[in-house]
Amino acid sequence: MIVEYIRYRVPEESSSEFEAAYRRAAKPLADAPECVDYELTRCVEEPGGYILRITWTSAEEHLRGFREGPLFGAFFAEIRPYVSAIEEMRHYAPTGVRGQGSAVPSLYEWAGGAEAFERLTEVFYDHVKKDDLIGPLFAGMDPGHPAYVAMWLSEVFGGPARYTRERGGYPHMLSQHIGKGIGEPQRRRWVNLLLDAADEVGLPADPEFRAAFVGYVEWGTRLALANSQPGATPIAQAPVPRWGWGVAPPYVPES
């Protein structure tokens, strides 16, 4: 991924037309397979200043793919009048320094912290042991397993990195699935029982939390299924994933 920043200095009397032009230009931009996302922001202190941020799959695919592709013409036709207003247009590579501030609670905090995930896994694995489809997969389960999974989920959803420090992180979790040959019916039952347990222990039921929670559960279990198959060669070294809030589609009233 590469991030392109384009800085504009636009006369204030032209700001409405400028923003309207970019709303039109956004259609071919969004349709481009090389474009990951984009955002146009306006300076509060100096309203004539704008920054367009575009994340591209790579600088090469931006310059050779998008600019030489069929969508660039429609995009450029809209913004051509403002090319002379560009002060900077460069690509920037991410440094890895990033994070989330405390103004927005993490999913871990919203759920109720470690105690909430411990309650969840205790109830969940009690149901698992009694289940005829996935119960056999957990025969002889370590008594501490529910607590370990609670540690994993806590870390995934923004809590302390205890699973990484105390249990070996992602490589250890991966080792629990290698060679297991999990089937889709078993994966689906695992998901259903976990969601039932979430209701039973009273995890937050708001749509935003549940959408993010289910999103991770679907992603994680499908990855585990793939990694468990005979002959699978998953990536062996990776960090524990960190899952954040999803974004609900905006409501745009019909004009």
N, C-alpha and C positions, 0 to 999 in steps of 0.2 A: 504494500500500500504506500502511496505517496500523497501528500497534501499540497494542493496548489492554493496560494493566496494571491488575490488580485485586489490591489488598493486603488480606489477611485476617489477623485475630488470632483464632485458634481455641484454646479450652482444650485442653490436651494430652490430657485424657481423651477428647476428642471427635475426635482426629486421625484415628483409623482410620475412623470413620463418615464424616468429611469427605472423605477421600481416596476412599473407596468411592463416595460420592455423585458425585464428579467423574468417576470411571471410568464410571459409568452415564451421566452428562451428556455425556461425550465422544462418545457415539454420535451423537446428533442434531447436536452441534456439528461433528463431522467430516463429516457428510452435507450440511452447509450449503454451498451454492456460494459464499457470501460469505467463508467461512473458509479461510485459506491454511494456517495451522498453529497449534499451541497447545502449551503446556507448563506444568505445575504444578510449582513448586519449593518446598522447605521450608527455612526458615532453620536453619542448624546451631547458631549461638550461642543463638538464641531459638526453640526448636522449635514454639512456638505461632504463629510467623509464616509465612505462605504468600504466594507471588506467583503469580498466574495470568497468563501472557502469551498473548495471542491476536493473530495477525496477520490483519487483515481486508483485503479488496480495497480498501476505502475506508471512512471513517467513515460516510458517507451510506448505503452498502450494509449496514453493520452495523446502524445505527439504524433505517433504513427497510426494509431488505431482510430481515435475519435477525429482528430484534425484532418485525416485523409479519408475519413469514412463518409457515408451518405447523410449523416445527421448534422454534420458540422455546418453545412450551408444554411440550414434553417435556423440553427442557433446563432450563427454569426450575423445573419441578416437583421436580427432583432437588436443586437448589441453594437453593431457597427458604428452608429452615431456617437457612441461613448468611448471609443478606443482612445481618442485623444485625451480623455480624462483619466487614463490609467497612470498611476504613479509607480506602481511596482507589480510585477507578475512573475512569481518564482515558485519553484517546487521546494517543499520542506519534508524531510524524513522524520518520522516519530523517533523520540529518544528513549522511550520506555518510562519516562517520568510522568506519571499520571495518577489520578486517584479521584475519590469522591469526597466532597466536603460533608460536614456533619449537619448541614441544613436539611438534607433529605435523609430520613432514617433508612438504614439498610433493611433488606428483607428479613435478615436475622433479628434486628431490633423490632421490626413491625410484628413479626411472628410471636415475640415474647422471649427471645434469647435462648440460651442453652437449655433451660428447663422445658421450654415448649417442644424443642426437638427431641429431648429425652423422653417426654411423655408420648410423643408421636411414635417413636421407634419401639418403645415398650409395648404399646397397644398393637402396633403393626405386626411385630414379630410373634406376639401371642396368637394373632389370627393366622399368620404364616404357618406356624407349627401345626395348626389344626387343619390346614388346607390340603386336600388330596392331590392337587396338581403341582404346587410348588413346595409343599412341605418336605417331600423327599430330597429336594435340593439342599435343604438346610438340616438334614439329619446329622446329629452330632455337632450341632452349632456351638461354638464357644459361648459360654454364658455372658461374656462381655460384648458379644457382637452387636446387640442393639445400641449399647453406649458408644461403640466405635462408629456406627453408622450415623448416630446423632452428631458426633464430632465432625464427621465428613460433611453432613448437610449444613451444620452450623458454619463451617468454613466456606462452603460453596456460596451460601447466602449472605456472606459479609461479616461473619463472626471471627473470633480468634483463630489463628492458623494452628490449632492444636493437632489436627490430623497430620499435617505436614511435619510438625515437630516431634510428635509422639508415636505416629503410626507409619511413617515412611512416605506420606503423601500419595500422589497419583500412581507411582510405580507399584506401591503396595496394593492399592485398590485394584489396579489392573490385574495383578497376580491372582486376585480372588475370582476372576472370570475366565482366565485363559483355560481352554480345553474343556469347559463345562458343557458346551453344546446346547446352550439355552434355545428353546423354541419360542416362536411368536406367541402361542397360547400362554406359555409360562410368563413371558414378558408382560403380556396384557393383564394377566391375573395379578402380577406383582403391582402394576400400576393401580389397578382397581382397588386392591386391598389397602394400598397406601393412601389413596384418596378417601376411602371409607374411614380409615384411621384418622385422617386429618379432620374430617367432620366430627368424629367421635370425641376427639380431645379438644375440639374448639379452636383450631387454628383460624386466623382471620378469614372471613368469608367474602370480603369485598372483592369485586371482580379484578381489580388491578393486582392484588396479591395473588389470588388464585391463578390468574393467567400466567404470571411469572413462575409460580410454583409448578404448575402443570407443564409449562414450557420446559423447565429444567428436567422434570421427571421423564417426560417423553424423550428429550435429547439424550439424557444419561442412560436410560434403559435401552434405547435403540443402539447406542454406542456399545454398551455392555453385551448386547446380543451379538453384534457383529464381531466383537473382539473374542467372543467365546467359541466361535466356530472352528472346526478342524482346519488347520492350515492358515488361520488368520495371522497376519503379521502387523499388529498395531504398533503405533509409535510408543516406544518404551519409556521415554523420558519426557515429561510434560508437567506443568504446574497443576495444582488443583484448580479447576475452573471456578471463576467468580461470577456469580449470576446476579444481574441487577433488574431493576424495574423495567417492564416493557412499556411501550408507548401505544396508547389506544388511538385508533384512527380518528382524526379530527372530524367534528361534525360541521359540515359546510351547508348552511341553509340554502335552499333553492331560491334563486332570484325570480 
